[in-house]
């Protein structure tokens, strides 16, 4: 995540999301926090200390802590270290798969007044069943938010014996599926209803700004993927300005779309893009019947790039037929086009044209303006700090460089956003697109300070999205 000097602007805290957080979003926030310099071990230490405080508040006489192989188990191990005066009994699920952070915590327990017992199978747990019946507090740190599939042994038997025990059960972050929990202590934000929450020191920026965690929303292609499984994008544009739709289309390909069609009066020989010829010099009402079947087959449509001011009636006529659409450049005019699921990507002048008001210079005021404008759509306001909102959530992005003021970089961004929109929801596609487009520009800036071409971005975008550049 790009760092700049100074603290976050006053007022940005109001845009931090509250309430239940999904596993996917929490994973992104964790990754953003690590990019800012907060290590997994530091977060684990804070979580484990908070868990230890919650345990001590229950004043247990006989404490049993159940630890899995993931970082949730590491939280339990940290708690055991802080509670060694209670001489807790710690079950640790054995075998391959222990995370590096949890392995470090387990090694520290060798030097503590803690009895650690590795359990590999059901028989190992059953041999120690008396510890469940004798405990007055059981800590469930078996499985965290990353669980996939059914609960397996020996965790299943741990759950069965904990449920039969008269002990109070305290779950760390999320309850292991099937366990009868009495209390849940969540870290950072609740993952399930009924949790109390402990702050573990995650910076605000990890929540309200984009970062490398946003790249975790990307789905890897399956080994049996076929042409078209990455999505099909249709770009409707060109006429007065001929390069814009092609830059947009190449941006969509670089963001993972498999098939991109350019419907335009202007032909440019770009072999990777499928050209759909529209007769004449500008796109007009006579082209609507030609465009509708192309819209039907597309996963995402982009309209506006290089379109000029004389085709807005066509944009408005086509928009209701689009399932997912990105409106950019000349498509951002009033009356605004309306579609089922839309992203608008205005710069400051287009935003004023779109809303009738200036966004302003104050970051927080701009964010309020963008959120108000995103009534039934997602808006990505481009600027020195991009602002993205779906009318509820607000996210900021500050990747980029002043060299990106050159013409065409916004067309590339529209295409990248469309390519991502094939695979993820509108808000996430806009956030990820802004982050990656800016990162690509910054990578070019390390090569030369000025003279950037919009086409220079195209080779760097997949490196940031799918390579090691953005991770």
JOPE-V723403 format. One record per residue. RES is the residue in one letter. SS is DSSP state (hx for helix, st for strand, lp for the rest). PHI is phi in whole degrees, -180 to 180 (* if undefined). Layout:
res=RES ss=SS phi=PHI
res=RES ss=SS phi=PHI
//
This chain:
res=X ss=lp phi=*
res=X ss=lp phi=-72
res=X ss=lp phi=-103
res=X ss=lp phi=-128
res=X ss=lp phi=-69
res=X ss=lp phi=94
res=X ss=lp phi=-84
res=X ss=lp phi=-67
res=X ss=lp phi=-57
res=X ss=lp phi=-58
res=X ss=lp phi=99
res=X ss=hx phi=-69
res=X ss=hx phi=-61
res=X ss=hx phi=-68
res=X ss=hx phi=-95
res=X ss=lp phi=-70
res=X ss=lp phi=-74
res=X ss=lp phi=-127
res=X ss=lp phi=82
res=X ss=lp phi=-61
res=X ss=lp phi=-115
res=X ss=lp phi=-77
res=X ss=hx phi=-59
res=X ss=hx phi=-64
res=X ss=hx phi=-69
res=X ss=hx phi=-64
res=X ss=hx phi=-62
res=X ss=hx phi=-66
res=X ss=hx phi=-63
res=X ss=hx phi=-58
res=X ss=hx phi=-65
res=X ss=hx phi=-64
res=X ss=hx phi=-64
res=X ss=hx phi=-64
res=X ss=hx phi=-65
res=X ss=lp phi=-84
res=X ss=lp phi=111
res=X ss=lp phi=-91
res=X ss=lp phi=-76
res=X ss=hx phi=-60
res=X ss=hx phi=-66
res=X ss=hx phi=-65
res=X ss=hx phi=-65
res=X ss=hx phi=-64
res=X ss=hx phi=-63
res=X ss=hx phi=-66
res=X ss=hx phi=-66
res=X ss=hx phi=-65
res=X ss=hx phi=-66
res=X ss=hx phi=-64
res=X ss=hx phi=-65
res=X ss=hx phi=-62
res=X ss=hx phi=-63
res=X ss=hx phi=-67
res=X ss=hx phi=-65
res=X ss=hx phi=-63
res=X ss=hx phi=-63
res=X ss=lp phi=-85
res=X ss=lp phi=50
res=X ss=lp phi=-76
res=X ss=lp phi=-93
res=X ss=lp phi=-130
res=X ss=st phi=-111
res=X ss=st phi=-121
res=X ss=st phi=-114
res=X ss=st phi=-104
res=X ss=st phi=-119
res=X ss=lp phi=-88
res=X ss=lp phi=-86
res=X ss=lp phi=-85
res=X ss=hx phi=-68
res=X ss=hx phi=-62
res=X ss=hx phi=-65
res=X ss=hx phi=-62
res=X ss=hx phi=-59
res=X ss=hx phi=-65
res=X ss=hx phi=-68
res=X ss=hx phi=-61
res=X ss=hx phi=-59
res=X ss=hx phi=-61
res=X ss=hx phi=-64
res=X ss=hx phi=-73
res=X ss=lp phi=-112
res=X ss=hx phi=-64
res=X ss=hx phi=-65
res=X ss=hx phi=-88
res=X ss=lp phi=50
res=X ss=lp phi=-69
res=X ss=st phi=-100
res=X ss=st phi=-121
res=X ss=st phi=-89
res=X ss=st phi=-123
res=X ss=st phi=-65
res=X ss=lp phi=-94
res=X ss=lp phi=103
res=X ss=lp phi=-67
res=X ss=lp phi=112
res=X ss=lp phi=-66
res=X ss=lp phi=-67
res=X ss=hx phi=-60
res=X ss=hx phi=-66
res=X ss=hx phi=-67
res=X ss=hx phi=-62
res=X ss=hx phi=-65
res=X ss=hx phi=-67
res=X ss=hx phi=-64
res=X ss=hx phi=-64
res=X ss=hx phi=-65
res=X ss=hx phi=-66
res=X ss=lp phi=-62
res=X ss=lp phi=-107
res=X ss=lp phi=-118
res=X ss=lp phi=-83
res=X ss=lp phi=-136
res=X ss=st phi=-95
res=X ss=st phi=-106
res=X ss=st phi=-124
res=X ss=st phi=-77
res=X ss=st phi=-124
res=X ss=lp phi=-109
res=X ss=lp phi=-149
res=X ss=hx phi=-60
res=X ss=hx phi=-62
res=X ss=hx phi=-60
res=X ss=hx phi=-71
res=X ss=hx phi=-63
res=X ss=lp phi=-66
res=X ss=lp phi=-116
res=X ss=lp phi=-59
res=X ss=hx phi=-64
res=X ss=hx phi=-67
res=X ss=hx phi=-72
res=X ss=hx phi=-73
res=X ss=hx phi=-88
res=X ss=lp phi=-70
res=X ss=lp phi=-105
res=X ss=st phi=-143
res=X ss=st phi=-115
res=X ss=st phi=-100
res=X ss=st phi=-95
res=X ss=st phi=-123
res=X ss=lp phi=-84
res=X ss=lp phi=-134
res=X ss=lp phi=-94
res=X ss=lp phi=-74
res=X ss=lp phi=-89
res=X ss=lp phi=-59
res=X ss=lp phi=-128
res=X ss=lp phi=86
res=X ss=lp phi=-77
res=X ss=lp phi=-71
res=X ss=lp phi=-112
res=X ss=lp phi=-72
res=X ss=lp phi=-88
res=X ss=hx phi=-64
res=X ss=hx phi=-59
res=X ss=hx phi=-70
res=X ss=hx phi=-59
res=X ss=hx phi=-65
res=X ss=hx phi=-61
res=X ss=hx phi=-71
res=X ss=hx phi=-64
res=X ss=hx phi=-66
res=X ss=hx phi=-82
res=X ss=lp phi=-72
res=X ss=lp phi=-77
res=X ss=lp phi=-70
res=X ss=st phi=-70
res=X ss=st phi=-115
res=X ss=st phi=-113
res=X ss=st phi=-96
res=X ss=st phi=-89
res=X ss=lp phi=72
res=X ss=lp phi=-139
res=X ss=lp phi=-70
res=X ss=lp phi=-62
res=X ss=lp phi=-52
res=X ss=lp phi=95
res=X ss=lp phi=-83
res=X ss=lp phi=-91
res=X ss=lp phi=-90
res=X ss=lp phi=-98
res=X ss=st phi=-141
res=X ss=st phi=-127
res=X ss=st phi=-109
res=X ss=st phi=-90
res=X ss=st phi=-109
res=X ss=lp phi=77
res=X ss=lp phi=-148
res=X ss=lp phi=-70
res=X ss=lp phi=-102
res=X ss=lp phi=-137
res=X ss=lp phi=-63
res=X ss=lp phi=93
res=X ss=lp phi=-86
res=X ss=st phi=-90
res=X ss=st phi=-128
res=X ss=st phi=-115
res=X ss=lp phi=-77
res=X ss=lp phi=-113
res=X ss=lp phi=82
res=X ss=lp phi=-72
res=X ss=lp phi=-61
res=X ss=lp phi=-56
res=X ss=hx phi=-59
res=X ss=hx phi=-64
res=X ss=hx phi=-91
res=X ss=hx phi=-98
res=X ss=st phi=-111
res=X ss=lp phi=-69
res=X ss=lp phi=-170
res=X ss=hx phi=-61
res=X ss=hx phi=-62
res=X ss=hx phi=-66
res=X ss=hx phi=-70
res=X ss=hx phi=-71
res=X ss=hx phi=-73
res=X ss=lp phi=-70
res=X ss=lp phi=-93
res=X ss=lp phi=-73
res=X ss=lp phi=-69
res=X ss=lp phi=-68
res=X ss=lp phi=-65
res=X ss=lp phi=-101
res=X ss=lp phi=-63
res=X ss=lp phi=-126
res=X ss=lp phi=-59
res=X ss=lp phi=104
res=X ss=lp phi=-69
res=X ss=lp phi=-83
res=X ss=lp phi=108
res=X ss=st phi=-121
res=X ss=st phi=-116
res=X ss=st phi=-114
res=X ss=st phi=-107
res=X ss=st phi=-109
res=X ss=lp phi=-175
res=X ss=lp phi=83
res=X ss=lp phi=124
res=X ss=lp phi=-64
res=X ss=lp phi=-126
res=X ss=lp phi=-92
res=X ss=lp phi=-81
res=X ss=hx phi=-57
res=X ss=hx phi=-64
res=X ss=hx phi=-76
res=X ss=hx phi=-62
res=X ss=hx phi=-61
res=X ss=hx phi=-63
res=X ss=hx phi=-67
res=X ss=hx phi=-61
res=X ss=hx phi=-65
res=X ss=hx phi=-63
res=X ss=hx phi=-66
res=X ss=lp phi=-90
res=X ss=lp phi=113
res=X ss=lp phi=-64
res=X ss=lp phi=-89
res=X ss=st phi=-131
res=X ss=st phi=-131
res=X ss=st phi=-110
res=X ss=st phi=-113
res=X ss=st phi=-98
res=X ss=st phi=-159
res=X ss=lp phi=-73
res=X ss=lp phi=-112
res=X ss=lp phi=-104
res=X ss=lp phi=-128
res=X ss=lp phi=-76
res=X ss=lp phi=-114
res=X ss=lp phi=-64
res=X ss=lp phi=-76
res=X ss=lp phi=-107
res=X ss=st phi=-89
res=X ss=st phi=-93
res=X ss=st phi=-109
res=X ss=st phi=-71
res=X ss=lp phi=-118
res=X ss=lp phi=-69
res=X ss=lp phi=103
res=X ss=lp phi=-103
res=X ss=lp phi=-136
res=X ss=lp phi=-82
res=X ss=lp phi=-132
res=X ss=hx phi=-60
res=X ss=hx phi=-68
res=X ss=hx phi=-95
res=X ss=hx phi=-59
res=X ss=hx phi=-63
res=X ss=hx phi=-72
res=X ss=hx phi=-84
res=X ss=hx phi=-57
res=X ss=hx phi=-64
res=X ss=hx phi=-68
res=X ss=hx phi=-65
res=X ss=hx phi=-60
res=X ss=hx phi=-89
res=X ss=lp phi=-83
res=X ss=lp phi=-77
res=X ss=st phi=-139
res=X ss=st phi=-113
res=X ss=st phi=-116
res=X ss=st phi=-130
res=X ss=lp phi=123
res=X ss=lp phi=-68
res=X ss=lp phi=71
res=X ss=lp phi=-76
res=X ss=lp phi=82
res=X ss=lp phi=-93
res=X ss=lp phi=-97
res=X ss=lp phi=-118
res=X ss=hx phi=-65
res=X ss=hx phi=-63
res=X ss=hx phi=-72
res=X ss=hx phi=-57
res=X ss=hx phi=-66
res=X ss=hx phi=-71
res=X ss=hx phi=-83
res=X ss=hx phi=-53
res=X ss=lp phi=-63
res=X ss=lp phi=-87
res=X ss=lp phi=-91
res=X ss=lp phi=-72
res=X ss=lp phi=-133
res=X ss=st phi=-148
res=X ss=st phi=-110
res=X ss=st phi=-100
res=X ss=lp phi=-133
res=X ss=hx phi=53
res=X ss=hx phi=-72
res=X ss=hx phi=-79
res=X ss=lp phi=-93
res=X ss=lp phi=-140
res=X ss=lp phi=-96
res=X ss=lp phi=-64
res=X ss=lp phi=-68
res=X ss=lp phi=-68
res=X ss=lp phi=-124
res=X ss=lp phi=-141
res=X ss=lp phi=-62
res=X ss=lp phi=-145
res=X ss=st phi=-127
res=X ss=st phi=-120
res=X ss=st phi=-105
res=X ss=lp phi=-124
res=X ss=lp phi=-83
res=X ss=lp phi=-89
res=X ss=hx phi=-58
res=X ss=hx phi=-67
res=X ss=hx phi=-69
res=X ss=hx phi=-65
res=X ss=hx phi=-64
res=X ss=hx phi=-65
res=X ss=hx phi=-74
res=X ss=hx phi=-110
res=X ss=lp phi=83
res=X ss=lp phi=-143
res=X ss=lp phi=-72
res=X ss=lp phi=-73
res=X ss=lp phi=90
res=X ss=lp phi=-101
res=X ss=lp phi=-73
res=X ss=hx phi=-60
res=X ss=hx phi=-67
res=X ss=hx phi=-63
res=X ss=hx phi=-63
res=X ss=hx phi=-63
res=X ss=hx phi=-62
res=X ss=hx phi=-64
res=X ss=hx phi=-66
res=X ss=hx phi=-63
res=X ss=hx phi=-66
res=X ss=hx phi=-75
res=X ss=lp phi=-89
res=X ss=lp phi=-78
res=X ss=lp phi=-130
res=X ss=lp phi=-160
res=X ss=st phi=-110
res=X ss=st phi=-119
res=X ss=st phi=-115
res=X ss=st phi=-86
res=X ss=lp phi=-81
res=X ss=lp phi=178
res=X ss=lp phi=-54
res=X ss=lp phi=-122
res=X ss=st phi=-72
res=X ss=st phi=-128
res=X ss=st phi=-121
res=X ss=st phi=-149
res=X ss=lp phi=-110
res=X ss=lp phi=94
res=X ss=lp phi=-121
res=X ss=lp phi=-85
res=X ss=st phi=-133
res=X ss=st phi=-134
res=X ss=st phi=-108
res=X ss=st phi=-136
res=X ss=lp phi=-123
res=X ss=lp phi=-74
res=X ss=lp phi=132
res=X ss=lp phi=-154
res=X ss=hx phi=-58
res=X ss=hx phi=-64
res=X ss=hx phi=-81
res=X ss=hx phi=-74
res=X ss=lp phi=-64
res=X ss=lp phi=-62
res=X ss=lp phi=102
res=X ss=hx phi=-66
res=X ss=hx phi=-69
res=X ss=hx phi=-66
res=X ss=hx phi=-62
res=X ss=hx phi=-59
res=X ss=hx phi=-60
res=X ss=hx phi=-68
res=X ss=hx phi=-60
res=X ss=hx phi=-61
res=X ss=hx phi=-65
res=X ss=hx phi=-61
res=X ss=hx phi=-71
res=X ss=hx phi=-63
res=X ss=lp phi=-65
res=X ss=lp phi=-116
res=X ss=lp phi=-148
res=X ss=lp phi=-63
res=X ss=hx phi=-58
res=X ss=hx phi=-62
res=X ss=hx phi=-66
res=X ss=hx phi=-65
res=X ss=hx phi=-67
res=X ss=hx phi=-64
res=X ss=hx phi=-67
res=X ss=hx phi=-61
res=X ss=hx phi=-63
res=X ss=hx phi=-62
res=X ss=hx phi=-71
res=X ss=hx phi=-61
res=X ss=hx phi=-67
res=X ss=hx phi=-63
res=X ss=hx phi=-63
res=X ss=hx phi=-62
res=X ss=hx phi=-66
res=X ss=hx phi=-64
res=X ss=hx phi=-66
res=X ss=hx phi=-62
res=X ss=lp phi=-75
res=X ss=lp phi=-91
res=X ss=lp phi=-150
res=X ss=lp phi=-77
res=X ss=lp phi=-130
res=X ss=lp phi=73
res=X ss=lp phi=-67
res=X ss=lp phi=-105
res=X ss=lp phi=-57
res=X ss=lp phi=-67
res=X ss=hx phi=-62
res=X ss=hx phi=-65
res=X ss=hx phi=-62
res=X ss=hx phi=-74
res=X ss=hx phi=-89
res=X ss=hx phi=-60
res=X ss=hx phi=-65
res=X ss=hx phi=-65
res=X ss=hx phi=-73
res=X ss=hx phi=-77
res=X ss=hx phi=-115
res=X ss=lp phi=-98
res=X ss=lp phi=-93
res=X ss=lp phi=-62
res=X ss=lp phi=-101
res=X ss=lp phi=-92
//
